[in-house]
Amino acid sequence: ELKVEQNPLFLSMQEGKNYTIYCNYSTTSDRLYWYRQDPGKSLESLFVLLSNGAVKQEGRLMASLDTKARLSTLHITAAVHDLSATYFCAVDRIQGAQKLVFGQGTRLTINP
Amino acid sequence: ETGVTQSPTHLIKTRGQQVTLRCSSQSGHNTVSWYQQALGQGPQFIFQYYREEENGRGNFPPRFSGLQFPNYSSELNVNALELDDSALYLCASSSPGPKRGYTFGSGTRLTVV
């Protein structure tokens, strides 16, 4: 059974600092997604990582994928308050149904 | 390019009642998946519909059922509602193949009292 684990689950940081969220998954997959969710809202797609070594950046967020280690990271550079949200990683499983298996989420709070 | 629309946005039901949630898929997408997101947790896969047939199911009881229509829109039906069914229900449309991607709707917040 495919499992996806994120850490940390809760992260409180100051503006201007850097930090990394980790996402581990249990079985082979070469497609990983990162989503942002604001309270009470739906999922906003941030990145789709398609292959080993893939790196994508958007503003202060950068995501990478290591399929051999079954690990993805979401790095936050010089955090700002607007990045406060819950971040989910998800792995695409296409055996049988085409479905996403999500991690538990990382609740990020950025303090002034 | 139209997005994914879900209705209603909020719903309050009594335990034991039945509910129907609706989802329109994004233009060009023929697959619809439903997810349940309980408070403070990640979304959990309920089931998927492809070309009007169920194409996989997560660990949910039979009282969770669905339909997909010829225009690829979909319904999620839940019978005999329980308090634990209170959650955000998300619909995602996608298309199969190497360029697949998922577009999520805004969700339906269901509260069972």
gemmi code that builds the backbone of each chain (N, CA, C; Angstrom):
import gemmi

chains = {
    "A": [
        ("GLU", (0.840, -1.195, 0.000), (0.000, 0.000, 0.000), (0.881, 1.253, 0.000)),
        ("LEU", (0.579, 2.142, -0.910), (1.349, 3.372, -1.027), (1.068, 4.285, 0.162)),
        ("LYS", (2.131, 4.738, 0.806), (1.987, 5.676, 1.916), (2.857, 6.890, 1.654)),
        ("VAL", (2.362, 8.034, 2.068), (3.078, 9.291, 1.893), (3.165, 9.966, 3.253)),
        ("GLU", (4.369, 10.327, 3.640), (4.574, 10.947, 4.951), (5.297, 12.274, 4.797)),
        ("GLN", (4.780, 13.263, 5.484), (5.384, 14.583, 5.479), (5.948, 14.898, 6.850)),
        ("ASN", (6.996, 15.680, 6.856), (7.460, 16.243, 8.120), (8.187, 17.551, 7.861)),
        ("PRO", (8.025, 18.485, 8.797), (7.198, 18.361, 9.989), (5.716, 18.529, 9.671)),
        ("LEU", (4.868, 18.208, 10.636), (3.430, 18.406, 10.451), (3.025, 19.831, 10.801)),
        ("PHE", (3.773, 20.438, 11.684), (3.513, 21.819, 12.080), (4.842, 22.567, 12.046)),
        ("LEU", (4.789, 23.771, 11.536), (6.007, 24.559, 11.414), (5.670, 26.020, 11.638)),
        ("SER", (6.293, 26.598, 12.639), (6.127, 28.015, 12.916), (7.472, 28.689, 12.717)),
        ("MET", (7.500, 29.678, 11.880), (8.769, 30.303, 11.576), (8.609, 31.814, 11.454)),
        ("GLN", (9.743, 32.466, 11.478), (9.730, 33.927, 11.388), (9.906, 34.345, 9.936)),
        ("GLU", (9.383, 35.496, 9.637), (9.608, 36.054, 8.314), (11.108, 36.196, 8.063)),
        ("GLY", (11.479, 35.952, 6.833), (12.868, 36.110, 6.438), (13.716, 34.867, 6.576)),
        ("LYS", (13.191, 33.850, 7.282), (13.955, 32.625, 7.481), (13.711, 31.633, 6.343)),
        ("ASN", (14.617, 30.648, 6.270), (14.489, 29.574, 5.287), (14.112, 28.284, 5.985)),
        ("TYR", (13.346, 27.463, 5.304), (13.036, 26.149, 5.877), (12.644, 25.181, 4.782)),
        ("THR", (12.650, 23.883, 5.140), (12.348, 22.829, 4.181), (11.310, 21.866, 4.736)),
        ("ILE", (10.341, 21.523, 3.910), (9.355, 20.492, 4.228), (9.728, 19.235, 3.448)),
        ("TYR", (9.666, 18.089, 4.126), (10.066, 16.828, 3.511), (8.853, 15.937, 3.252)),
        ("CYS", (8.923, 15.207, 2.160), (7.844, 14.304, 1.772), (8.462, 12.983, 1.325)),
        ("ASN", (8.178, 11.931, 2.077), (8.656, 10.585, 1.741), (7.486, 9.722, 1.285)),
        ("TYR", (7.735, 8.855, 0.316), (6.680, 7.951, -0.118), (7.245, 6.539, -0.219)),
        ("SER", (6.332, 5.567, -0.128), (6.766, 4.198, 0.155), (7.010, 3.325, -1.065)),
        ("THR", (6.415, 3.640, -2.206), (6.623, 2.785, -3.371), (7.000, 3.624, -4.579)),
        ("THR", (7.462, 2.952, -5.578), (7.983, 3.646, -6.758), (6.929, 4.513, -7.419)),
        ("SER", (7.301, 5.733, -7.681), (6.448, 6.640, -8.436), (7.341, 7.708, -9.038)),
        ("ASP", (7.005, 8.194, -10.188), (7.835, 9.237, -10.782), (7.059, 10.526, -11.019)),
        ("ARG", (6.014, 10.698, -10.258), (5.218, 11.920, -10.414), (4.740, 12.349, -9.044)),
        ("LEU", (5.150, 13.532, -8.664), (4.799, 14.019, -7.333), (4.259, 15.443, -7.439)),
        ("TYR", (3.273, 15.724, -6.622), (2.575, 17.006, -6.667), (2.709, 17.718, -5.325)),
        ("TRP", (2.779, 19.013, -5.390), (2.681, 19.845, -4.191), (1.475, 20.767, -4.344)),
        ("TYR", (0.695, 20.850, -3.236), (-0.477, 21.700, -3.212), (-0.414, 22.611, -1.991)),
        ("ARG", (-1.068, 23.734, -2.141), (-1.262, 24.654, -1.018), (-2.753, 24.695, -0.715)),
        ("GLN", (-3.081, 24.767, 0.577), (-4.477, 24.899, 0.980), (-4.594, 25.963, 2.065)),
        ("ASP", (-5.402, 26.974, 1.815), (-5.728, 27.975, 2.814), (-6.932, 27.499, 3.606)),
        ("PRO", (-7.097, 27.971, 4.847), (-8.192, 27.479, 5.705), (-9.548, 27.552, 5.021)),
        ("GLY", (-10.251, 26.428, 5.008), (-11.593, 26.383, 4.450), (-11.648, 26.401, 2.929)),
        ("LYS", (-10.505, 26.384, 2.294), (-10.455, 26.472, 0.832), (-10.053, 25.155, 0.189)),
        ("SER", (-10.084, 25.140, -1.133), (-9.694, 23.945, -1.867), (-8.178, 23.905, -2.063)),
        ("LEU", (-7.720, 22.997, -2.874), (-6.293, 22.793, -3.113), (-5.830, 23.607, -4.312)),
        ("GLU", (-4.735, 24.316, -4.108), (-4.131, 25.085, -5.180), (-2.864, 24.374, -5.626)),
        ("SER", (-2.772, 24.046, -6.888), (-1.600, 23.341, -7.397), (-0.382, 24.261, -7.398)),
        ("LEU", (0.724, 23.774, -6.835), (1.975, 24.530, -6.820), (2.959, 23.969, -7.845)),
        ("PHE", (3.267, 22.698, -7.721), (4.261, 22.081, -8.587), (3.847, 20.660, -8.953)),
        ("VAL", (4.256, 20.250, -10.149), (4.193, 18.854, -10.559), (5.615, 18.452, -10.935)),
        ("LEU", (6.139, 17.451, -10.269), (7.503, 16.981, -10.514), (7.415, 15.647, -11.217)),
        ("LEU", (7.989, 15.586, -12.400), (7.730, 14.447, -13.277), (8.850, 13.418, -13.335)),
        ("SER", (10.040, 13.771, -12.931), (11.121, 12.810, -13.112), (12.200, 13.010, -12.064)),
        ("ASN", (13.057, 12.016, -11.942), (14.123, 12.076, -10.957), (15.012, 13.286, -11.213)),
        ("GLY", (15.294, 14.008, -10.150), (16.148, 15.178, -10.265), (15.420, 16.444, -10.658)),
        ("ALA", (14.120, 16.344, -10.853), (13.353, 17.525, -11.264), (13.401, 18.584, -10.166)),
        ("VAL", (13.557, 19.819, -10.575), (13.532, 20.956, -9.664), (12.666, 22.042, -10.305)),
        ("LYS", (11.752, 22.581, -9.503), (10.917, 23.670, -9.996), (10.874, 24.774, -8.947)),
        ("GLN", (10.823, 26.007, -9.441), (10.809, 27.151, -8.535), (9.755, 28.137, -8.960)),
        ("GLU", (9.083, 28.687, -7.968), (8.097, 29.730, -8.192), (8.188, 30.675, -7.015)),
        ("GLY", (8.724, 31.851, -7.280), (8.863, 32.831, -6.204), (9.775, 32.306, -5.103)),
        ("ARG", (9.292, 32.291, -3.895), (10.076, 31.875, -2.736), (10.008, 30.374, -2.475)),
        ("LEU", (9.309, 29.630, -3.326), (9.150, 28.200, -3.151), (9.931, 27.455, -4.225)),
        ("MET", (10.625, 26.392, -3.778), (11.335, 25.524, -4.712), (11.101, 24.084, -4.311)),
        ("ALA", (10.739, 23.258, -5.283), (10.477, 21.851, -5.014), (11.440, 20.995, -5.813)),
        ("SER", (11.809, 19.857, -5.222), (12.705, 18.929, -5.902), (12.230, 17.509, -5.676)),
        ("LEU", (12.703, 16.598, -6.534), (12.281, 15.207, -6.456), (13.480, 14.291, -6.642)),
        ("ASP", (13.616, 13.345, -5.730), (14.619, 12.280, -5.825), (13.868, 10.960, -5.796)),
        ("THR", (13.652, 10.371, -6.956), (12.840, 9.158, -7.022), (13.579, 7.945, -6.443)),
        ("LYS", (14.905, 7.972, -6.467), (15.652, 6.843, -5.903), (15.499, 6.801, -4.388)),
        ("ALA", (15.512, 7.962, -3.763), (15.322, 8.051, -2.318), (13.847, 8.141, -1.945)),
        ("ARG", (12.982, 8.241, -2.945), (11.533, 8.411, -2.720), (11.294, 9.602, -1.800)),
        ("LEU", (11.887, 10.713, -2.176), (11.858, 11.905, -1.339), (11.661, 13.139, -2.203)),
        ("SER", (10.769, 14.000, -1.749), (10.626, 15.315, -2.344), (10.762, 16.361, -1.238)),
        ("THR", (11.287, 17.513, -1.608), (11.401, 18.602, -0.646), (10.744, 19.853, -1.205)),
        ("LEU", (10.189, 20.642, -0.305), (9.651, 21.952, -0.641), (10.417, 22.954, 0.211)),
        ("HIS", (11.226, 23.769, -0.442), (12.074, 24.709, 0.276), (11.482, 26.109, 0.199)),
        ("ILE", (11.455, 26.737, 1.356), (10.917, 28.100, 1.445), (12.084, 29.035, 1.729)),
        ("THR", (12.217, 30.028, 0.897), (13.319, 30.985, 1.045), (12.782, 32.333, 1.495)),
        ("ALA", (13.392, 32.877, 2.532), (13.028, 34.209, 3.033), (11.521, 34.333, 3.178)),
        ("ALA", (10.972, 33.515, 4.049), (9.518, 33.406, 4.196), (8.842, 34.750, 4.463)),
        ("VAL", (7.640, 34.864, 3.904), (6.788, 36.027, 4.159), (5.443, 35.525, 4.671)),
        ("HIS", (4.727, 36.406, 5.361), (3.482, 36.018, 6.028), (2.482, 35.387, 5.058)),
        ("ASP", (2.455, 35.860, 3.809), (1.484, 35.360, 2.827), (1.653, 33.885, 2.502)),
        ("LEU", (2.783, 33.313, 2.869), (2.997, 31.891, 2.619), (2.389, 31.007, 3.705)),
        ("SER", (1.838, 31.595, 4.725), (1.165, 30.816, 5.776), (0.000, 30.044, 5.161)),
        ("ALA", (0.018, 28.728, 5.322), (-1.003, 27.849, 4.728), (-0.650, 26.416, 5.129)),
        ("THR", (-1.466, 25.465, 4.667), (-1.108, 24.057, 4.817), (-0.627, 23.546, 3.467)),
        ("TYR", (0.490, 22.855, 3.466), (1.082, 22.349, 2.243), (1.006, 20.821, 2.223)),
        ("PHE", (0.523, 20.308, 1.115), (0.395, 18.866, 0.939), (1.266, 18.400, -0.220)),
        ("CYS", (1.897, 17.259, -0.016), (2.467, 16.560, -1.158), (1.568, 15.372, -1.480)),
        ("ALA", (1.590, 14.942, -2.700), (0.766, 13.811, -3.115), (1.493, 13.069, -4.224)),
        ("VAL", (1.323, 11.762, -4.209), (1.935, 10.908, -5.206), (0.846, 10.312, -6.080)),
        ("ASP", (1.128, 10.262, -7.342), (0.171, 9.786, -8.328), (0.336, 8.281, -8.490)),
        ("ARG", (-0.705, 7.559, -8.163), (-0.672, 6.103, -8.330), (-1.570, 5.740, -9.496)),
        ("ILE", (-1.037, 5.091, -10.494), (-1.827, 4.786, -11.673), (-2.089, 3.301, -11.854)),
        ("GLN", (-1.807, 2.502, -10.834), (-2.178, 1.084, -10.907), (-3.646, 0.989, -10.568)),
        ("GLY", (-4.458, 0.563, -11.542), (-5.893, 0.578, -11.314), (-6.385, 1.995, -11.518)),
        ("ALA", (-7.009, 2.533, -10.517), (-7.517, 3.898, -10.633), (-6.362, 4.890, -10.627)),
        ("GLN", (-6.538, 5.920, -11.408), (-5.582, 7.021, -11.431), (-5.927, 7.917, -10.251)),
        ("LYS", (-5.151, 7.838, -9.156), (-5.530, 8.578, -7.974), (-4.312, 9.170, -7.298)),
        ("LEU", (-4.571, 10.177, -6.492), (-3.534, 10.803, -5.697), (-3.591, 10.265, -4.272)),
        ("VAL", (-2.426, 9.971, -3.729), (-2.307, 9.614, -2.324), (-1.580, 10.764, -1.642)),
        ("PHE", (-2.238, 11.380, -0.665), (-1.735, 12.587, -0.036), (-0.991, 12.296, 1.257)),
        ("GLY", (-0.048, 13.172, 1.559), (0.530, 13.199, 2.884), (-0.421, 13.869, 3.860)),
        ("GLN", (0.009, 13.929, 5.112), (-0.869, 14.467, 6.171), (-0.951, 15.989, 6.119)),
        ("GLY", (-0.051, 16.588, 5.415), (-0.021, 18.046, 5.337), (0.939, 18.654, 6.350)),
        ("THR", (1.508, 19.782, 5.995), (2.358, 20.569, 6.897), (1.710, 21.927, 7.074)),
        ("ARG", (1.335, 22.210, 8.310), (0.697, 23.493, 8.599), (1.778, 24.509, 8.911)),
        ("LEU", (1.931, 25.451, 8.020), (3.002, 26.446, 8.109), (2.445, 27.775, 8.584)),
        ("THR", (3.023, 28.298, 9.656), (2.656, 29.619, 10.171), (3.894, 30.487, 10.149)),
        ("ILE", (3.777, 31.619, 9.495), (4.915, 32.536, 9.397), (4.580, 33.797, 10.167)),
        ("ASN", (5.394, 34.059, 11.165), (5.150, 35.188, 12.071), (6.007, 36.387, 11.688)),
        ("PRO", (5.440, 37.582, 11.824), (6.197, 38.802, 11.497), (7.429, 38.953, 12.385)),
    ],
    "B": [
        ("GLU", (-10.934, 27.973, -21.123), (-10.886, 26.674, -20.430), (-11.627, 26.802, -19.112)),
        ("THR", (-12.734, 26.055, -18.964), (-13.506, 26.174, -17.738), (-12.859, 25.316, -16.676)),
        ("GLY", (-13.049, 25.701, -15.421), (-12.514, 24.944, -14.318), (-13.513, 23.915, -13.839)),
        ("VAL", (-13.272, 23.408, -12.629), (-14.147, 22.420, -12.012), (-15.080, 23.151, -11.041)),
        ("THR", (-16.358, 22.924, -11.195), (-17.355, 23.571, -10.360), (-18.050, 22.537, -9.487)),
        ("GLN", (-18.150, 22.831, -8.197), (-18.858, 21.945, -7.275), (-20.044, 22.677, -6.659)),
        ("SER", (-21.092, 21.898, -6.400), (-22.252, 22.478, -5.724), (-22.899, 21.429, -4.823)),
        ("PRO", (-23.509, 21.873, -3.725), (-23.446, 23.226, -3.183), (-22.101, 23.487, -2.514)),
        ("THR", (-21.875, 24.678, -2.041), (-20.620, 25.002, -1.364), (-20.659, 24.579, 0.099)),
        ("HIS", (-21.828, 24.713, 0.692), (-22.000, 24.298, 2.085), (-23.331, 23.566, 2.231)),
        ("LEU", (-23.360, 22.630, 3.182), (-24.556, 21.818, 3.367), (-24.593, 21.330, 4.798)),
        ("ILE", (-25.760, 21.410, 5.410), (-25.948, 20.849, 6.747), (-27.043, 19.794, 6.662)),
        ("LYS", (-26.729, 18.594, 7.134), (-27.675, 17.491, 7.101), (-27.753, 16.845, 8.479)),
        ("THR", (-28.843, 16.120, 8.664), (-29.054, 15.404, 9.913), (-28.604, 13.959, 9.753)),
        ("ARG", (-28.077, 13.413, 10.818), (-27.653, 12.007, 10.818), (-28.773, 11.113, 10.291)),
        ("GLY", (-28.427, 10.175, 9.385), (-29.403, 9.271, 8.797), (-29.953, 9.737, 7.453)),
        ("GLN", (-29.792, 11.013, 7.164), (-30.283, 11.530, 5.887), (-29.342, 11.129, 4.742)),
        ("GLN", (-29.771, 11.488, 3.539), (-28.996, 11.228, 2.336), (-28.608, 12.559, 1.714)),
        ("VAL", (-27.467, 12.578, 1.009), (-27.008, 13.813, 0.396), (-26.441, 13.516, -0.998)),
        ("THR", (-26.601, 14.473, -1.896), (-26.016, 14.387, -3.236), (-25.171, 15.622, -3.489)),
        ("LEU", (-23.928, 15.402, -3.854), (-23.003, 16.486, -4.193), (-22.708, 16.410, -5.683)),
        ("ARG", (-22.496, 17.566, -6.302), (-22.326, 17.604, -7.745), (-21.005, 18.243, -8.159)),
        ("CYS", (-20.529, 17.817, -9.323), (-19.239, 18.284, -9.807), (-19.254, 18.321, -11.331)),
        ("SER", (-18.811, 19.435, -11.893), (-18.632, 19.504, -13.339), (-17.143, 19.401, -13.630)),
        ("SER", (-16.796, 18.632, -14.633), (-15.374, 18.446, -14.913), (-14.854, 19.545, -15.821)),
        ("GLN", (-13.548, 19.713, -15.818), (-12.914, 20.696, -16.689), (-13.012, 20.243, -18.146)),
        ("SER", (-13.159, 21.196, -19.024), (-13.235, 20.897, -20.444), (-12.028, 20.061, -20.879)),
        ("GLY", (-12.298, 18.958, -21.588), (-11.224, 18.096, -22.063), (-10.858, 16.972, -21.114)),
        ("HIS", (-11.405, 16.995, -19.913), (-11.119, 15.942, -18.930), (-12.263, 14.941, -18.903)),
        ("ASN", (-11.935, 13.642, -18.965), (-12.986, 12.631, -18.975), (-13.019, 11.783, -17.699)),
        ("THR", (-12.218, 12.126, -16.740), (-12.125, 11.353, -15.501), (-12.411, 12.260, -14.314)),
        ("VAL", (-13.229, 11.772, -13.410), (-13.558, 12.537, -12.211), (-13.289, 11.681, -10.979)),
        ("SER", (-12.614, 12.251, -10.017), (-12.326, 11.569, -8.754), (-12.918, 12.382, -7.611)),
        ("TRP", (-13.300, 11.694, -6.570), (-13.833, 12.334, -5.370), (-12.927, 12.021, -4.185)),
        ("TYR", (-12.726, 13.046, -3.369), (-11.901, 12.917, -2.174), (-12.664, 13.470, -0.966)),
        ("GLN", (-12.421, 12.851, 0.179), (-12.967, 13.346, 1.441), (-11.814, 13.884, 2.278)),
        ("GLN", (-11.978, 15.091, 2.766), (-10.949, 15.675, 3.621), (-11.548, 16.039, 4.972)),
        ("ALA", (-11.247, 15.239, 5.964), (-11.675, 15.547, 7.316), (-10.809, 16.677, 7.870)),
        ("LEU", (-11.306, 17.351, 8.861), (-10.617, 18.508, 9.421), (-9.223, 18.138, 9.920)),
        ("GLY", (-8.217, 18.848, 9.458), (-6.853, 18.619, 9.913), (-6.138, 17.444, 9.268)),
        ("GLN", (-6.748, 16.867, 8.236), (-6.138, 15.707, 7.575), (-5.967, 15.958, 6.082)),
        ("GLY", (-5.228, 15.061, 5.440), (-5.089, 15.123, 3.999), (-6.300, 14.498, 3.311)),
        ("PRO", (-6.539, 14.877, 2.075), (-7.664, 14.279, 1.334), (-7.492, 12.770, 1.169)),
        ("GLN", (-8.602, 12.053, 1.265), (-8.615, 10.599, 1.083), (-9.447, 10.265, -0.146)),
        ("PHE", (-8.925, 9.396, -0.993), (-9.583, 8.996, -2.232), (-10.837, 8.189, -1.936)),
        ("ILE", (-11.972, 8.617, -2.514), (-13.220, 7.869, -2.345), (-13.401, 6.932, -3.530)),
        ("PHE", (-13.536, 7.480, -4.720), (-13.615, 6.683, -5.945), (-13.381, 7.567, -7.149)),
        ("GLN", (-13.297, 6.896, -8.299), (-13.049, 7.583, -9.559), (-14.016, 7.063, -10.610)),
        ("TYR", (-14.416, 7.949, -11.498), (-15.255, 7.565, -12.628), (-14.561, 7.928, -13.928)),
        ("TYR", (-14.617, 6.989, -14.839), (-14.026, 7.162, -16.162), (-15.029, 6.620, -17.168)),
        ("ARG", (-15.411, 7.444, -18.096), (-16.388, 7.054, -19.126), (-17.625, 6.412, -18.499)),
        ("GLU", (-18.124, 7.061, -17.488), (-19.396, 6.737, -16.836), (-19.364, 5.464, -15.991)),
        ("GLU", (-18.183, 4.910, -15.768), (-18.091, 3.705, -14.934), (-17.097, 3.937, -13.797)),
        ("GLU", (-17.385, 3.294, -12.652), (-16.463, 3.389, -11.527), (-15.157, 2.681, -11.909)),
        ("ASN", (-14.059, 3.372, -11.662), (-12.749, 2.894, -12.100), (-11.775, 2.831, -10.930)),
        ("GLY", (-12.255, 2.414, -9.795), (-11.400, 2.319, -8.627), (-12.075, 2.950, -7.444)),
        ("ARG", (-11.813, 2.399, -6.289), (-12.499, 2.829, -5.080), (-11.538, 2.767, -3.908)),
        ("GLY", (-11.634, 3.725, -3.034), (-10.847, 3.724, -1.823), (-11.569, 2.967, -0.724)),
        ("ASN", (-11.107, 3.123, 0.491), (-11.644, 2.385, 1.631), (-12.873, 3.096, 2.203)),
        ("PHE", (-13.917, 3.131, 1.429), (-15.177, 3.752, 1.856), (-16.313, 2.744, 1.696)),
        ("PRO", (-17.290, 2.789, 2.606), (-18.387, 1.809, 2.557), (-19.302, 2.035, 1.364)),
        ("PRO", (-20.138, 1.039, 1.061), (-21.036, 1.126, -0.113), (-22.053, 2.253, -0.035)),
        ("ARG", (-22.286, 2.797, 1.151), (-23.250, 3.904, 1.214), (-22.698, 5.164, 0.535)),
        ("PHE", (-21.433, 5.138, 0.166), (-20.858, 6.171, -0.693), (-20.944, 5.643, -2.126)),
        ("SER", (-21.701, 6.319, -2.954), (-21.847, 5.881, -4.338), (-21.772, 7.092, -5.252)),
        ("GLY", (-21.640, 6.804, -6.546), (-21.493, 7.921, -7.473), (-22.044, 7.627, -8.834)),
        ("LEU", (-22.023, 8.658, -9.647), (-22.431, 8.564, -11.042), (-21.557, 9.487, -11.854)),
        ("GLN", (-21.373, 9.122, -13.120), (-20.787, 10.062, -14.064), (-21.708, 10.108, -15.275)),
        ("PHE", (-21.897, 11.293, -15.796), (-22.830, 11.506, -16.900), (-22.076, 11.637, -18.222)),
        ("PRO", (-22.798, 11.557, -19.345), (-22.119, 11.623, -20.653), (-21.286, 12.887, -20.848)),
        ("ASN", (-21.643, 13.970, -20.183), (-20.840, 15.196, -20.305), (-19.680, 15.217, -19.302)),
        ("TYR", (-19.432, 14.084, -18.660), (-18.346, 13.852, -17.698), (-18.555, 14.510, -16.342)),
        ("SER", (-19.673, 15.193, -16.137), (-19.965, 15.681, -14.797), (-20.274, 14.478, -13.897)),
        ("SER", (-20.305, 14.719, -12.603), (-20.407, 13.584, -11.681), (-21.206, 13.962, -10.441)),
        ("GLU", (-21.739, 12.963, -9.803), (-22.412, 13.114, -8.514), (-21.794, 12.157, -7.503)),
        ("LEU", (-21.762, 12.612, -6.261), (-21.404, 11.763, -5.132), (-22.637, 11.683, -4.240)),
        ("ASN", (-23.084, 10.482, -3.953), (-24.222, 10.257, -3.078), (-23.762, 9.564, -1.804)),
        ("VAL", (-24.245, 10.044, -0.683), (-23.943, 9.398, 0.590), (-25.264, 9.132, 1.291)),
        ("ASN", (-25.504, 7.874, 1.579), (-26.718, 7.470, 2.292), (-26.442, 7.294, 3.777)),
        ("ALA", (-27.522, 7.326, 4.559), (-27.427, 7.046, 5.994), (-26.263, 7.810, 6.618)),
        ("LEU", (-26.316, 9.120, 6.494), (-25.218, 9.958, 6.955), (-24.879, 9.723, 8.421)),
        ("GLU", (-23.581, 9.736, 8.683), (-23.070, 9.614, 10.043), (-22.315, 10.898, 10.397)),
        ("LEU", (-22.136, 11.113, 11.689), (-21.456, 12.334, 12.133), (-20.056, 12.427, 11.533)),
        ("ASP", (-19.379, 11.268, 11.405), (-18.015, 11.244, 10.875), (-17.935, 11.563, 9.383)),
        ("ASP", (-19.083, 11.666, 8.733), (-19.083, 12.051, 7.314), (-18.883, 13.554, 7.145)),
        ("SER", (-18.932, 14.286, 8.243), (-18.678, 15.720, 8.179), (-17.255, 15.955, 7.684)),
        ("ALA", (-17.139, 16.681, 6.575), (-15.832, 16.863, 5.941), (-15.982, 17.825, 4.773)),
        ("LEU", (-14.838, 18.151, 4.181), (-14.796, 18.858, 2.903), (-14.695, 17.802, 1.811)),
        ("TYR", (-15.600, 17.840, 0.859), (-15.581, 16.884, -0.239), (-15.057, 17.593, -1.488)),
        ("LEU", (-14.009, 17.038, -2.023), (-13.330, 17.637, -3.173), (-13.502, 16.753, -4.399)),
        ("CYS", (-13.757, 17.399, -5.492), (-13.849, 16.722, -6.772), (-12.641, 17.156, -7.600)),
        ("ALA", (-12.063, 16.203, -8.323), (-10.934, 16.524, -9.195), (-11.179, 15.910, -10.560)),
        ("SER", (-10.997, 16.704, -11.590), (-11.087, 16.136, -12.929), (-9.687, 15.982, -13.508)),
        ("SER", (-9.548, 15.023, -14.386), (-8.234, 14.737, -14.964), (-8.435, 14.040, -16.296)),
        ("SER", (-7.343, 13.915, -17.018), (-7.363, 13.120, -18.240), (-6.230, 12.113, -18.148)),
        ("PRO", (-6.424, 10.919, -18.633), (-5.387, 9.884, -18.508), (-4.220, 10.155, -19.445)),
        ("GLY", (-3.150, 9.423, -19.236), (-2.008, 9.533, -20.123), (-0.858, 10.273, -19.503)),
        ("PRO", (0.252, 10.383, -20.235), (1.477, 10.971, -19.674), (1.356, 12.448, -19.322)),
        ("LYS", (0.422, 13.134, -19.893), (0.283, 14.557, -19.582), (-0.838, 14.816, -18.583)),
        ("ARG", (-1.197, 13.766, -17.832), (-2.312, 13.917, -16.904), (-2.014, 14.977, -15.851)),
        ("GLY", (-3.060, 15.612, -15.445), (-2.979, 16.592, -14.380), (-4.331, 16.640, -13.721)),
        ("TYR", (-4.371, 17.133, -12.518), (-5.608, 17.152, -11.746), (-6.026, 18.591, -11.500)),
        ("THR", (-7.298, 18.851, -11.725), (-7.872, 20.156, -11.412), (-8.931, 19.947, -10.352)),
        ("PHE", (-8.740, 20.594, -9.217), (-9.668, 20.442, -8.100), (-10.729, 21.530, -8.126)),
        ("GLY", (-11.930, 21.130, -7.718), (-12.990, 22.106, -7.511), (-12.825, 22.791, -6.167)),
        ("SER", (-13.716, 23.705, -5.898), (-13.631, 24.499, -4.666), (-14.138, 23.749, -3.441)),
        ("GLY", (-14.798, 22.607, -3.664), (-15.201, 21.767, -2.544), (-16.608, 22.035, -2.036)),
        ("THR", (-17.155, 21.039, -1.375), (-18.427, 21.155, -0.659), (-18.165, 20.818, 0.803)),
        ("ARG", (-18.502, 21.753, 1.666), (-18.352, 21.526, 3.101), (-19.644, 20.909, 3.626)),
        ("LEU", (-19.591, 19.650, 4.037), (-20.752, 18.930, 4.574), (-20.632, 18.839, 6.082)),
        ("THR", (-21.684, 19.257, 6.754), (-21.758, 19.123, 8.210), (-22.939, 18.235, 8.541)),
        ("VAL", (-22.696, 17.180, 9.293), (-23.754, 16.269, 9.715), (-23.974, 16.476, 11.214)),
        ("VAL", (-25.227, 16.767, 11.552), (-25.543, 17.053, 12.971), (-26.522, 16.025, 13.531)),
    ],
}
model = gemmi.Model(1)
for chain_id, residues in chains.items():
    chain = gemmi.Chain(chain_id)
    for i, (resn, *xyz) in enumerate(residues, 1):
        res = gemmi.Residue()
        res.name, res.seqid = resn, gemmi.SeqId(i, " ")
        for name, pos in zip(("N", "CA", "C"), xyz):
            atom = gemmi.Atom()
            atom.name, atom.element = name, gemmi.Element(name[0])
            atom.pos, atom.b_iso = gemmi.Position(*pos), 0.0
            res.add_atom(atom)
        chain.add_residue(res)
    model.add_chain(chain)
structure = gemmi.Structure()
structure.add_model(model)
structure.setup_entities()
